[in-house]
């Protein structure tokens, strides 16, 4: 039997694919993977829980009711993407360093902590206060997060294969200590 949490995850993933999705479409997509005795009730409860948690918002039009992710919902959805065991990520190093410079002020501490969590889940290592490095090709994922959260100046993403020898050795040591 599927838990409410499983339905919530499925709904977040569905909403992550479009800017807004009609409630009937959400129910159809989740029902196609039906493994619950009363799925319509479970889906309704999950939608309500996601709304109350501030992860989704509901929009009504004369034709239909729609749901879309909030800023917090987008963060949660990205977190779920990293937890996915079937994600295809190249684990052999292609010779490129991925560096993310993160500079969020104290009043945005919650966002900063969420981003640090995502960086750690993606295999990034904090090298110097706000400099994170990795050999894994997650830069596209963080480009999307940067856009979704409007972090135009607070996050910089650098992919490079050119480093001075000492920095290169420092990075390699940090990565090996994972």
C-alpha positions in Angstrom: 0.0 0.0 0.0 1.3 3.5 -0.9 1.6 6.2 1.7 0.4 9.7 1.4 4.1 10.8 1.2 4.6 8.7 -1.9 1.6 10.4 -3.6 3.1 13.8 -2.5 6.4 12.9 -4.2 4.7 11.8 -7.4 2.6 15.0 -7.5 5.7 17.2 -6.9 7.5 15.4 -9.8 4.5 15.8 -12.1 4.4 19.6 -11.2 8.1 19.9 -11.8 7.6 19.1 -15.5 5.3 22.0 -16.3 4.6 25.5 -15.0 1.0 24.5 -14.0 -0.9 21.2 -14.3 -4.7 20.7 -14.1 -6.0 18.8 -11.0 -7.7 16.2 -13.3 -4.4 15.7 -15.2 -2.5 15.2 -11.9 -5.1 12.7 -10.7 -4.9 10.8 -14.1 -1.1 10.6 -14.0 -1.0 9.4 -10.4 -3.9 7.0 -10.9 -2.0 5.3 -13.8 0.4 4.0 -11.1 -2.4 3.0 -8.8 -1.4 0.9 -5.9 -3.8 2.0 -3.2 -7.3 1.0 -2.2 -8.7 4.5 -2.2 -6.4 6.5 -4.5 -8.7 9.5 -5.1 -8.9 10.2 -1.4 -5.1 9.7 -1.0 -4.4 12.1 -3.9 -6.9 14.7 -2.5 -5.2 14.5 1.0 -1.8 14.7 -0.6 -2.7 17.8 -2.6 -4.2 19.4 0.6 -1.0 18.6 2.6 1.3 20.0 -0.1 -0.9 23.2 -0.2 -0.8 23.5 3.6 3.0 23.0 3.6 3.4 25.9 1.1 4.9 23.6 -1.5 2.1 24.1 -4.1 -0.6 26.7 -4.8 -3.9 26.2 -6.4 -5.2 28.4 -9.2 -8.8 28.4 -10.4 -10.0 29.2 -13.8 -13.5 28.9 -15.3 -12.5 25.7 -17.1 -10.4 24.0 -14.4 -8.5 24.1 -11.2 -4.7 24.0 -11.6 -1.8 23.5 -9.2 1.8 24.8 -9.5 4.9 24.6 -7.4 5.8 27.5 -5.1 9.5 28.5 -4.6 9.6 26.1 -1.6 8.0 23.4 -3.7 10.6 23.8 -6.4 13.4 23.3 -3.8 11.7 20.2 -2.5 11.2 18.8 -6.0 14.9 19.4 -6.8 15.8 17.6 -3.5 13.7 14.6 -4.6 15.5 14.5 -8.0 18.8 14.1 -6.1 17.3 11.3 -4.0 16.3 9.3 -7.1 18.4 6.2 -7.2 18.0 5.7 -10.9 19.4 9.1 -11.8 22.0 8.7 -14.6 25.1 10.6 -13.5 28.5 9.9 -14.8 30.7 8.9 -11.8 33.9 8.9 -13.8 35.7 12.2 -13.9 35.6 14.0 -17.3 38.5 16.3 -16.3 36.2 19.3 -15.5 35.7 20.9 -12.1 32.3 22.1 -11.2 32.5 25.1 -8.8 29.6 26.9 -7.2 30.1 30.1 -5.4 27.2 30.7 -3.0 26.7 34.0 -1.3 23.3 34.3 0.4 22.9 36.9 3.2 21.9 36.0 6.8 18.3 37.0 6.2 18.1 34.2 3.6 19.6 31.6 5.9 16.9 29.0 5.3 17.5 29.1 1.5 21.3 29.0 2.1 20.9 25.9 4.3 18.7 24.2 1.8 21.2 24.9 -1.0 24.0 23.6 1.1 22.1 20.4 1.7 21.5 20.0 -2.1 25.1 20.6 -2.8 26.2 17.9 -0.3 23.7 15.5 -1.8 25.1 16.2 -5.3 28.6 15.3 -4.1 29.9 18.8 -3.7 32.6 19.6 -1.1 32.8 22.9 0.7 36.3 24.1 0.1 36.3 27.7 1.4 33.3 29.2 3.2 31.1 29.7 0.1 33.0 27.8 -2.6 31.8 24.3 -3.4 33.5 21.9 -5.8 32.7 18.6 -7.4 33.7 16.3 -10.3 30.1 15.3 -11.0 28.2 16.9 -13.8 25.3 18.4 -11.8 25.9 21.9 -13.1 22.7 21.9 -15.3 20.7 20.9 -12.2 22.1 23.9 -10.3 21.6 26.3 -13.3 17.9 25.4 -13.0 17.8 26.0 -9.3 19.5 29.3 -9.9 16.8 30.3 -12.4 14.0 29.0 -10.3 15.1 30.8 -7.1 16.2 34.0 -8.9 19.8 33.7 -7.6 21.2 35.9 -10.3 24.1 37.4 -8.3 24.0 35.1 -5.2 25.1 32.0 -7.1 27.9 31.6 -9.6 28.5 28.3 -11.5 31.9 27.6 -13.0 32.9 24.6 -15.0 36.6 24.5 -15.9 39.5 22.2 -16.6 42.1 24.9 -16.1 43.5 25.3 -12.6 46.9 26.1 -11.3 48.8 23.0 -10.0 48.5 23.8 -6.3 44.7 24.5 -6.5 44.3 21.3 -8.6 46.0 19.3 -5.9 44.0 20.9 -3.1 40.8 20.1 -5.0 41.8 16.5 -5.6 42.6 16.0 -1.9 39.2 17.5 -0.9 37.4 15.2 -3.3 39.3 12.1 -2.2 38.3 12.9 1.4 34.6 12.3 0.5 
